[in-house]
Amino acid sequence: VSPSTLMIVNFQQTIYAWNVLVLKFPQLQDCGEDFWLCQANLLSFYQVMFNWLLQIPLFYWCARFASDPESKAKLSGLWRYQVAFVVLGTGAVLLWSSVSTCDKVITVFANIFGYVAALLNVLCYVPQLRRTFQHQGSGSISYVQYGLMGFGGFLSSFFQIFGSKERLTTILSSMVGNSMQC
């Protein structure tokens, strides 16, 4: 897999997680009283957070096992920038969400995060496509895995739309990714 693809996916997943975190933060605060009653509406939150935390270390492994020292140094530097972006950005989003009073400004930013995540979801396939054309083959990419991920993603999106009635900006990134995988 292209390191550029992994890097873009990390940024996409982080911004997507910020979108969901901001939009679900009021629900998270309200869950203190009836924790088990609000869990159904938080399923998409858990899914996004789990995917995000699972995805982030992949670039680290790419940097760690790079074949030549020059690539390893470059990818390690890019990994440090990603970690700084994730930690500082997530800290800022958490702080802002915790002091926010659900005003219009934070909702607009959450929606912008959702649109940017959807755009990055499209762009993350470009480096992999370029690499596939350069090498005249997709190498070890599993088409079955992509198909299953796309199908499972559409089922998850179906739940987000009809089950938990998520906002468009929360669903859009998933739908774009599902479409690109099929």
Disulfide bonds with the S-S distance in Angstrom:
Cys31-Cys38 1.75
